[in-house]
């Protein structure tokens, strides 16, 4: 498992920094970093699609825009994963502008 560039950029942010995160489905949230962790995609280890990866957990401070399609059950105060399996298209840090873009 390796850190990707997006996680390296997020790791350099202060935990108190307000981040605005944009996903390709139209979802936009504002939040702060809660923690970093390693996880997997919940498949059995012998499954050929099994994957271990790192993630950043963001605590939602504001939901700026809901996704264009599909349900979004999270609310302010909930946690959301940012990872290679839930990769945004752009991340901005308050006062610094765009810090990562796909």
N, CA, C and O atoms as a MOPAC input file, in Angstrom:
PM7 MOZYME 1SCF
protein

 N      0.83400 1    -1.18200 1     0.00000 1
 C      0.00000 1     0.00000 1     0.00000 1
 C      0.87700 1     1.24400 1     0.00000 1
 O      1.88400 1     1.31500 1     0.70400 1
 N      0.48300 1     2.19400 1    -0.78200 1
 C      1.23100 1     3.44600 1    -0.84800 1
 C      0.27400 1     4.62100 1    -0.70500 1
 O     -0.90000 1     4.54500 1    -1.06800 1
 N      0.81100 1     5.70100 1    -0.16900 1
 C      0.06500 1     6.94800 1    -0.14300 1
 C     -0.00300 1     7.46400 1    -1.56900 1
 O      0.98900 1     7.39900 1    -2.29500 1
 N     -1.14900 1     7.97200 1    -1.97900 1
 C     -1.18100 1     8.63600 1    -3.27900 1
 C     -0.99200 1    10.13700 1    -3.06500 1
 O     -0.97300 1    10.61100 1    -1.92900 1
 N     -0.85500 1    10.86600 1    -4.14200 1
 C     -0.56300 1    12.30100 1    -4.05200 1
 C     -1.65600 1    13.06000 1    -3.30200 1
 O     -1.35800 1    13.97600 1    -2.53500 1
 N     -2.91500 1    12.68800 1    -3.51900 1
 C     -4.01200 1    13.36800 1    -2.83700 1
 C     -3.87100 1    13.24200 1    -1.31900 1
 O     -4.02700 1    14.22800 1    -0.59900 1
 N     -3.57900 1    12.04500 1    -0.83500 1
 C     -3.43800 1    11.85800 1     0.61100 1
 C     -2.20600 1    12.56800 1     1.14900 1
 O     -2.22200 1    13.06800 1     2.27400 1
 N     -1.14900 1    12.61900 1     0.37000 1
 C      0.05000 1    13.35200 1     0.78900 1
 C     -0.28200 1    14.83000 1     0.97900 1
 O      0.15200 1    15.44800 1     1.95100 1
 N     -1.04900 1    15.39200 1     0.05400 1
 C     -1.45800 1    16.79600 1     0.16400 1
 C     -2.34400 1    16.99000 1     1.39600 1
 O     -2.15100 1    17.94200 1     2.15200 1
 N     -3.30600 1    16.10000 1     1.60300 1
 C     -4.19200 1    16.22200 1     2.76700 1
 C     -3.42500 1    16.09000 1     4.07500 1
 O     -3.73100 1    16.77800 1     5.04900 1
 N     -2.42900 1    15.21100 1     4.10000 1
 C     -1.63600 1    15.00600 1     5.32000 1
 C     -0.88500 1    16.28000 1     5.70200 1
 O     -0.58000 1    16.49000 1     6.87600 1
 N     -0.58800 1    17.12600 1     4.72600 1
 C      0.14200 1    18.36700 1     5.00800 1
 C     -0.77200 1    19.48100 1     5.54500 1
 O     -0.28200 1    20.51900 1     5.98900 1
 N     -2.08500 1    19.27100 1     5.50700 1
 C     -3.03700 1    20.27700 1     5.99100 1
 C     -3.17600 1    20.19800 1     7.50700 1
 O     -3.05000 1    19.12900 1     8.10500 1
 N     -3.43500 1    21.33500 1     8.10500 1
 C     -3.74800 1    21.38200 1     9.53600 1
 C     -5.11300 1    20.73700 1     9.75900 1
 O     -6.00900 1    20.86300 1     8.92400 1
 N     -5.26700 1    20.05000 1    10.88300 1
 C     -6.56100 1    19.43500 1    11.18800 1
 C     -7.66200 1    20.47100 1    11.40300 1
 O     -8.84400 1    20.12700 1    11.39500 1
 N     -7.28600 1    21.73200 1    11.59300 1
 C     -8.29800 1    22.77800 1    11.77300 1
 C     -8.61900 1    23.50600 1    10.46600 1
 O     -9.50800 1    24.35600 1    10.43000 1
 N     -7.89600 1    23.17400 1     9.39400 1
 C     -8.15000 1    23.81600 1     8.09900 1
 C     -9.52000 1    23.42400 1     7.56400 1
 O     -9.90700 1    22.25600 1     7.61500 1
 N    -10.24500 1    24.40500 1     7.05300 1
 C    -11.53300 1    24.13500 1     6.40800 1
 C    -11.25700 1    23.74800 1     4.95900 1
 O    -10.66400 1    24.51700 1     4.20200 1
 N    -11.68900 1    22.55900 1     4.58700 1
 C    -11.51500 1    22.05800 1     3.23200 1
 C    -12.85800 1    22.06300 1     2.52000 1
 O    -13.88500 1    21.73400 1     3.11300 1
 N    -12.84700 1    22.43900 1     1.24700 1
 C    -14.02300 1    22.30100 1     0.38900 1
 C    -13.68600 1    21.20300 1    -0.60500 1
 O    -12.69200 1    21.28100 1    -1.32700 1
 N    -14.53500 1    20.17200 1    -0.63300 1
 C    -14.24700 1    18.98400 1    -1.43100 1
 C    -15.36000 1    18.79500 1    -2.45700 1
 O    -16.54400 1    18.81300 1    -2.12100 1
 N    -14.95800 1    18.61400 1    -3.71700 1
 C    -15.87000 1    18.49800 1    -4.85500 1
 C    -15.76300 1    17.09200 1    -5.44400 1
 O    -14.66100 1    16.61100 1    -5.70700 1
 N    -16.90000 1    16.43600 1    -5.65100 1
 C    -16.92000 1    15.13900 1    -6.31300 1
 C    -17.55400 1    15.27000 1    -7.68900 1
 O    -18.29800 1    16.21400 1    -7.95500 1
 N    -17.25500 1    14.32000 1    -8.55600 1
 C    -17.75500 1    14.32400 1    -9.92500 1
 C    -19.26800 1    14.21400 1   -10.03700 1
 O    -19.83300 1    14.58100 1   -11.06700 1
 N    -19.93800 1    13.71500 1    -8.99600 1
 C    -21.39700 1    13.58300 1    -9.02900 1
 C    -22.11000 1    14.86400 1    -8.60500 1
 O    -23.33200 1    14.87600 1    -8.46200 1
 N    -21.34500 1    15.95100 1    -8.40300 1
 C    -21.92600 1    17.23000 1    -8.02600 1
 C    -21.88300 1    17.52900 1    -6.53700 1
 O    -22.11200 1    18.66900 1    -6.13300 1
 N    -21.59400 1    16.52600 1    -5.71100 1
 C    -21.53200 1    16.73600 1    -4.26500 1
 C    -20.39800 1    17.69300 1    -3.91300 1
 O    -19.27500 1    17.54600 1    -4.39500 1
 N    -20.70400 1    18.67000 1    -3.07000 1
 C    -19.69100 1    19.58800 1    -2.53900 1
 C    -19.92100 1    19.68500 1    -1.03800 1
 O    -21.02600 1    19.98500 1    -0.58600 1
 N    -18.86400 1    19.42700 1    -0.27000 1
 C    -18.95600 1    19.57400 1     1.18200 1
 C    -17.81700 1    20.44700 1     1.68900 1
 O    -16.79400 1    20.60800 1     1.02500 1
 N    -18.01200 1    21.00000 1     2.86600 1
 C    -16.93300 1    21.65000 1     3.60600 1
 C    -16.72900 1    20.82000 1     4.86000 1
 O    -17.68800 1    20.33600 1     5.46000 1
 N    -15.46900 1    20.66100 1     5.25100 1
 C    -15.20500 1    19.87400 1     6.43600 1
 C    -13.77000 1    20.00700 1     6.89700 1
 O    -12.97000 1    20.74000 1     6.31600 1
 N    -13.46700 1    19.27800 1     7.96000 1
 C    -12.12000 1    19.26500 1     8.53100 1
 C    -11.64300 1    17.82100 1     8.63100 1
 O    -12.44400 1    16.89200 1     8.72800 1
 N    -10.33800 1    17.65400 1     8.60500 1
 C     -9.74900 1    16.31800 1     8.70300 1
 C     -9.99100 1    15.76700 1    10.09700 1
 O     -9.71600 1    16.42800 1    11.09800 1
 N    -10.50700 1    14.55300 1    10.14600 1
 C    -10.69700 1    13.85700 1    11.41500 1
 C     -9.51400 1    12.93100 1    11.68400 1
 O     -8.89500 1    13.00200 1    12.74500 1
 N     -9.20400 1    12.06500 1    10.72400 1
 C     -8.11000 1    11.11200 1    10.91400 1
 C     -7.68700 1    10.50900 1     9.57900 1
 O     -8.35900 1    10.68600 1     8.56200 1
 N     -6.57500 1     9.80300 1     9.59700 1
 C     -6.10400 1     9.00500 1     8.46900 1
 C     -6.07100 1     7.55900 1     8.93300 1
 O     -5.80700 1     7.27900 1    10.10200 1
 N     -6.33800 1     6.65100 1     8.02100 1
 C     -6.39700 1     5.24400 1     8.40700 1
 C     -6.12100 1     4.37100 1     7.19500 1
 O     -6.21400 1     4.81800 1     6.05200 1
 N     -5.77800 1     3.11600 1     7.46800 1
 C     -5.73700 1     2.14000 1     6.38600 1
 C     -6.97000 1     1.27200 1     6.52300 1
 O     -7.45800 1     1.03700 1     7.62800 1
 N     -7.46700 1     0.80000 1     5.40000 1
 C     -8.69300 1     0.01500 1     5.39300 1
 C     -8.67000 1    -0.91500 1     4.18500 1
 O     -7.67200 1    -0.99100 1     3.46800 1
 N     -9.77100 1    -1.61700 1     3.96700 1
 C     -9.89400 1    -2.45100 1     2.77000 1
 C    -11.31500 1    -2.32200 1     2.23700 1
 O    -12.16400 1    -1.66300 1     2.83700 1
 N    -11.55200 1    -2.96400 1     1.10100 1
 C    -12.85500 1    -2.82800 1     0.45700 1
 C    -13.84900 1    -3.90600 1     0.89000 1
 O    -14.83800 1    -4.14600 1     0.19700 1
 N    -13.59900 1    -4.55400 1     2.01700 1
 C    -14.51400 1    -5.50500 1     2.66800 1
 C    -14.69700 1    -6.81800 1     1.91700 1
 O    -15.58900 1    -7.59800 1     2.25100 1
 N    -13.87900 1    -7.07000 1     0.92200 1
 C    -13.92400 1    -8.37000 1     0.25800 1
 C    -12.98200 1    -9.32700 1     0.98200 1
 O    -12.12600 1    -8.90000 1     1.75700 1
 N    -13.14500 1   -10.60800 1     0.72500 1
 C    -12.24200 1   -11.60800 1     1.29600 1
 C    -10.84800 1   -11.42200 1     0.70300 1
 O    -10.71000 1   -11.06900 1    -0.46900 1
 N     -9.81500 1   -11.66000 1     1.51200 1
 C     -8.43900 1   -11.43000 1     1.05200 1
 C     -8.07000 1   -12.26300 1    -0.16800 1
 O     -7.21100 1   -11.85400 1    -0.94900 1
 N     -8.69800 1   -13.41900 1    -0.35000 1
 C     -8.36600 1   -14.25200 1    -1.51200 1
 C     -9.16700 1   -13.86600 1    -2.76200 1
 O     -8.96800 1   -14.45400 1    -3.82500 1
 N    -10.06100 1   -12.89300 1    -2.64600 1
 C    -10.81700 1   -12.39900 1    -3.78900 1
 C     -9.87300 1   -11.57900 1    -4.66900 1
 O     -9.14600 1   -10.73300 1    -4.14800 1
 N     -9.86000 1   -11.80400 1    -5.98900 1
 C     -8.94800 1   -11.05200 1    -6.86200 1
 C     -9.20400 1    -9.53900 1    -6.86200 1
 O     -8.31700 1    -8.76900 1    -7.23000 1
 N    -10.39200 1    -9.10700 1    -6.45800 1
 C    -10.69900 1    -7.67900 1    -6.40500 1
 C    -10.45000 1    -7.07100 1    -5.02800 1
 O    -10.73300 1    -5.89200 1    -4.81100 1
 N     -9.92000 1    -7.87100 1    -4.09200 1
 C     -9.61300 1    -7.36200 1    -2.75000 1
 C     -8.56600 1    -6.26100 1    -2.85400 1
 O     -7.59900 1    -6.37800 1    -3.60600 1
 N     -8.77200 1    -5.18700 1    -2.08900 1
 C     -7.83700 1    -4.06600 1    -2.13600 1
 C     -7.68800 1    -3.46800 1    -0.74300 1
 O     -8.67900 1    -3.24700 1    -0.04600 1
 N     -6.45200 1    -3.20700 1    -0.34200 1
 C     -6.16200 1    -2.43400 1     0.86000 1
 C     -5.74800 1    -1.04000 1     0.40000 1
 O     -5.08700 1    -0.88700 1    -0.62700 1
 N     -6.13700 1    -0.03700 1     1.16200 1
 C     -5.80800 1     1.32700 1     0.77200 1
 C     -5.84500 1     2.24100 1     1.99300 1
 O     -6.37300 1     1.87700 1     3.04400 1
 N     -5.28000 1     3.42500 1     1.83600 1
 C     -5.33600 1     4.44600 1     2.87400 1
 C     -6.50000 1     5.38300 1     2.58700 1
 O     -6.90800 1     5.56600 1     1.44000 1
 N     -7.02200 1     5.96800 1     3.65400 1
 C     -8.10600 1     6.93300 1     3.48800 1
 C     -7.93600 1     8.07700 1     4.47600 1
 O     -7.25400 1     7.95400 1     5.49300 1
 N     -8.56700 1     9.17800 1     4.15100 1
 C     -8.66800 1    10.33000 1     5.04200 1
 C    -10.14500 1    10.45400 1     5.40900 1
 O    -11.01300 1    10.43700 1     4.53600 1
 N    -10.41700 1    10.57600 1     6.68800 1
 C    -11.79200 1    10.73700 1     7.14600 1
 C    -12.02800 1    12.22200 1     7.41600 1
 O    -11.28300 1    12.85700 1     8.16300 1
 N    -13.07000 1    12.76100 1     6.80000 1
 C    -13.41800 1    14.17600 1     6.91500 1
 C    -14.70900 1    14.31200 1     7.71900 1
 O    -15.68300 1    13.60500 1     7.46400 1
 N    -14.71000 1    15.22000 1     8.68600 1
 C    -15.93100 1    15.53500 1     9.43000 1
 C    -16.65800 1    16.65300 1     8.68800 1
 O    -16.10400 1    17.73200 1     8.48000 1
 N    -17.89300 1    16.39000 1     8.29400 1
 C    -18.66700 1    17.33200 1     7.49000 1
 C    -19.10400 1    18.52600 1     8.33600 1
 O    -19.76500 1    18.36800 1     9.36100 1
 N    -18.72100 1    19.72600 1     7.88800 1
 C    -19.12300 1    20.96700 1     8.56000 1
 C    -20.28600 1    21.64400 1     7.82900 1
 O    -21.07500 1    22.36600 1     8.43800 1
 N    -20.38300 1    21.40000 1     6.51100 1
 C    -21.44900 1    22.00900 1     5.71300 1
 C    -21.61900 1    21.19600 1     4.44200 1
 O    -20.64000 1    20.73400 1     3.85700 1
 N    -22.84800 1    21.02400 1     4.02000 1
 C    -23.13600 1    20.38400 1     2.73200 1
 C    -23.54100 1    21.50900 1     1.79000 1
 O    -24.65100 1    22.03700 1     1.86400 1
 N    -22.62000 1    21.86100 1     0.90800 1
 C    -22.81900 1    22.99400 1    -0.00100 1
 C    -23.77600 1    22.61800 1    -1.12200 1
 O    -24.64000 1    23.40600 1    -1.50400 1
 N    -23.61400 1    21.40100 1    -1.64700 1
 C    -24.45800 1    20.94300 1    -2.75400 1
 C    -24.60800 1    19.43200 1    -2.66800 1
 O    -23.63000 1    18.71300 1    -2.46100 1
 N    -25.83900 1    18.95400 1    -2.82900 1
 C    -26.10100 1    17.51700 1    -2.82600 1
 C    -25.71000 1    16.91800 1    -4.17700 1
 O    -25.62000 1    17.64200 1    -5.16800 1
 N    -25.47700 1    15.60600 1    -4.22600 1
 C    -25.13800 1    14.97800 1    -5.50700 1
 C    -26.27700 1    15.12200 1    -6.52200 1
 O    -27.44400 1    15.25400 1    -6.15400 1
 N    -25.91100 1    15.09500 1    -7.80000 1
 C    -26.90000 1    15.20800 1    -8.87500 1
 C    -27.86300 1    14.03000 1    -8.88700 1
 O    -29.04100 1    14.19000 1    -9.20700 1
 N    -27.36400 1    12.84900 1    -8.54100 1
 C    -28.18200 1    11.63900 1    -8.56300 1
 C    -27.86600 1    10.80000 1    -7.34100 1
 O    -26.80500 1    10.92500 1    -6.73100 1
 N    -28.81200 1     9.94700 1    -7.00200 1
 C    -28.59400 1     8.98500 1    -5.93400 1
 C    -28.76600 1     9.57900 1    -4.55500 1
 O    -28.80900 1    10.79700 1    -4.38000 1
 N    -28.86400 1     8.70100 1    -3.58800 1
 C    -29.06000 1     9.16700 1    -2.21300 1
 C    -27.76700 1     9.69300 1    -1.59900 1
 O    -26.66900 1     9.28700 1    -1.98000 1
 N    -27.91900 1    10.58800 1    -0.65900 1
 C    -26.81200 1    11.06300 1     0.16500 1
 C    -27.37900 1    11.21000 1     1.56400 1
 O    -28.09400 1    12.16900 1     1.85600 1
 N    -27.06100 1    10.26100 1     2.42400 1
 C    -27.67700 1    10.19900 1     3.74700 1
 C    -26.87400 1    10.89500 1     4.83300 1
 O    -27.36200 1    11.05200 1     5.95200 1
 N    -25.65600 1    11.31400 1     4.52500 1
 C    -24.82300 1    11.96300 1     5.52500 1
 C    -25.36300 1    13.35400 1     5.83900 1
 O    -26.04000 1    13.97800 1     5.02200 1
 N    -25.04400 1    13.82300 1     7.04300 1
 C    -25.46900 1    15.15400 1     7.46100 1
 C    -24.30400 1    15.85300 1     8.14200 1
 O    -23.26300 1    15.24300 1     8.38400 1
 N    -24.47900 1    17.12100 1     8.44700 1
 C    -23.44100 1    17.88200 1     9.14200 1
 C    -23.08500 1    17.14600 1    10.43300 1
 O    -23.95900 1    16.72200 1    11.18800 1
 N    -21.78400 1    17.00700 1    10.66300 1
 C    -21.28600 1    16.28900 1    11.83500 1
 C    -20.90700 1    14.85400 1    11.54700 1
 O    -20.16100 1    14.24600 1    12.31500 1
 N    -21.41300 1    14.29200 1    10.43800 1
 C    -21.05300 1    12.92700 1    10.05500 1
 C    -19.65500 1    12.89600 1     9.45800 1
 O    -19.06500 1    13.93200 1     9.15000 1
 N    -19.14300 1    11.68900 1     9.30300 1
 C    -17.82100 1    11.47700 1     8.71300 1
 C    -17.97300 1    10.92900 1     7.30700 1
 O    -18.89100 1    10.15700 1     7.02800 1
 N    -17.06200 1    11.33200 1     6.41600 1
 C    -17.06600 1    10.83900 1     5.04400 1
 C    -15.63800 1    10.47200 1     4.65800 1
 O    -14.68200 1    11.15600 1     5.02500 1
 N    -15.51500 1     9.38700 1     3.91600 1
 C    -14.20600 1     8.89100 1     3.48400 1
 C    -13.76100 1     9.58500 1     2.20500 1
 O    -14.54600 1     9.76900 1     1.27400 1
 N    -12.49300 1     9.96500 1     2.17700 1
 C    -11.85000 1    10.45700 1     0.96200 1
 C    -10.70400 1     9.49000 1     0.69500 1
 O     -9.79400 1     9.35100 1     1.51300 1
 N    -10.75500 1     8.82100 1    -0.45900 1
 C     -9.76600 1     7.78300 1    -0.76000 1
 C     -9.77800 1     7.49700 1    -2.25800 1
 O    -10.48600 1     8.14700 1    -3.02700 1
 N     -8.97800 1     6.51300 1    -2.65000 1
 C     -8.98000 1     6.12000 1    -4.06200 1
 C    -10.31900 1     5.50300 1    -4.46400 1
 O    -10.64800 1     5.46300 1    -5.64900 1
 N    -11.09400 1     5.02100 1    -3.48800 1
 C    -12.41000 1     4.46400 1    -3.79700 1
 C    -13.52900 1     5.50200 1    -3.69000 1
 O    -14.65400 1     5.23700 1    -4.11300 1
 N    -13.24300 1     6.64800 1    -3.14600 1
 C    -14.20300 1     7.75900 1    -3.07300 1
 C    -13.43100 1     9.05100 1    -3.33600 1
 O    -13.38100 1     9.96300 1    -2.51100 1
 N    -12.83600 1     9.08200 1    -4.52200 1
 C    -11.90800 1    10.15900 1    -4.86200 1
 C    -12.64600 1    11.38200 1    -5.40200 1
 O    -13.41400 1    11.27600 1    -6.35800 1
 N    -12.41300 1    12.53300 1    -4.79300 1
 C    -13.01100 1    13.76300 1    -5.31100 1
 C    -12.29000 1    14.22100 1    -6.58100 1
 O    -11.25700 1    13.67000 1    -6.96300 1
 N    -12.85900 1    15.23900 1    -7.22100 1
 C    -12.19800 1    15.79500 1    -8.40600 1
 C    -11.36200 1    17.02200 1    -8.05700 1
 O    -10.46900 1    17.41300 1    -8.80800 1
 N    -11.67100 1    17.63500 1    -6.88200 1
 C    -10.93500 1    18.84000 1    -6.49900 1
 C    -11.06600 1    19.05000 1    -4.99500 1
 O    -12.10400 1    18.76200 1    -4.39900 1
 N     -9.98100 1    19.56400 1    -4.39100 1
 C     -9.99300 1    19.92600 1    -2.97100 1
 C     -9.40300 1    21.32300 1    -2.83800 1
 O     -8.33400 1    21.61500 1    -3.37500 1
 N    -10.11600 1    22.18500 1    -2.11200 1
 C     -9.62800 1    23.53300 1    -1.81100 1
 C     -9.42900 1    23.65500 1    -0.30700 1
 O    -10.18100 1    23.07800 1     0.47900 1
 N     -8.41200 1    24.41100 1     0.08300 1
 C     -8.18800 1    24.71800 1     1.49300 1
 C     -8.45800 1    26.20500 1     1.69000 1
 O     -7.95200 1    27.03500 1     0.93500 1
 N     -9.25600 1    26.54100 1     2.70300 1
 C     -9.61000 1    27.94000 1     2.95200 1
 C     -8.34500 1    28.77700 1     3.09200 1
 O     -7.45000 1    28.44900 1     3.87200 1
 N     -8.28600 1    29.86000 1     2.32500 1
 C     -7.15100 1    30.76400 1     2.36200 1
 C     -6.00500 1    30.36900 1     1.44600 1
 O     -5.06400 1    31.14200 1     1.27000 1
 N     -6.06700 1    29.16900 1     0.85500 1
 C     -4.98000 1    28.70900 1    -0.01800 1
 C     -5.44900 1    28.35300 1    -1.42000 1
 O     -4.62300 1    28.18000 1    -2.31700 1
 N     -6.74300 1    28.24000 1    -1.62700 1
 C     -7.25600 1    27.87300 1    -2.94100 1
 C     -7.15200 1    26.38200 1    -3.19400 1
 O     -7.17600 1    25.57800 1    -2.26200 1
 N     -7.03600 1    26.01900 1    -4.46200 1
 C     -6.99100 1    24.60400 1    -4.84800 1
 C     -5.67200 1    23.99800 1    -4.37900 1
 O     -4.59600 1    24.50300 1    -4.69900 1
 N     -5.76700 1    22.90900 1    -3.61600 1
 C     -4.55600 1    22.21600 1    -3.15900 1
 C     -4.36900 1    20.87400 1    -3.85500 1
 O     -3.27400 1    20.31100 1    -3.84500 1
 N     -5.44700 1    20.35900 1    -4.46300 1
 C     -5.35500 1    19.09900 1    -5.21300 1
 C     -6.46300 1    19.07300 1    -6.24700 1
 O     -7.59000 1    19.49000 1    -5.98200 1
 N     -6.12300 1    18.57400 1    -7.43800 1
 C     -7.10800 1    18.43600 1    -8.50400 1
 C     -6.78800 1    17.19000 1    -9.29900 1
 O     -5.62800 1    16.91000 1    -9.59800 1
 N     -7.82100 1    16.44600 1    -9.63700 1
 C     -7.66900 1    15.18900 1   -10.37000 1
 C     -7.27600 1    15.45800 1   -11.80800 1
 O     -7.10100 1    14.52000 1   -12.58500 1

